[in-house]
Amino acid sequence: MKRAVIFVLLFGSGILFAFSGNANAQKKVAEFKELYGLEAKAQRTLYSRQRRVERNNEMFENSVVVKSDYSLYEYLADDKSRYVSRRMEGGKTSETESIFLGYFRYTRTDNGPWTKTDMRAVGDFGTGSGSSAGGGCAVRQLTVESVFIGNFPARLFEKIDISKHDDGLLVEEERTWFGENGDLLQEESITGTYSPRTMMIRTSVKYEYEPNIKIDAPIP
């Protein structure tokens, strides 16, 4: 099988993406029901396995990153997980880290001292995030193609929405990579204006399954 490295330049910002793909592969129009079915199945599998998830969200002004939010989530069991959140804004960086082991939560801020909390004394707790966006979509397209992430074959679904915006037309691009077995491997979304081409927000997520990690109590 012949492979080639494909480079994609987005929004005229000088940001270059590269991935290895089948030089003979052809991008074709896909059905949304196929993507939604794969996503639903992948999510069910995701939450039943040990995993490591890295997420990075960047906000741009004049093609320059002005704020970045990074998070790392490591899950080994319902009573054993770790979460790191890091924000970079205005030349400053702030970070929080939490470790959950059994009934205990260990936390620290900016690499400071750890504190230990018995969660049975404070009631229910949980973490999570969500977002929703909507608007009048003028044009929508979904395509799929066979690619490689490293040496691993994958299927790349690319969704593009173009809608009206206060400053003209808004372009939202979403890319989702699935492994041959249906695993969710990587996600990327980019929001910007169509003309002039500017980037406003970029989010990327990477998934690793059965990671070789340990999560231990940082203090007695």
Disulfide bonds with the S-S distance in Angstrom:
none
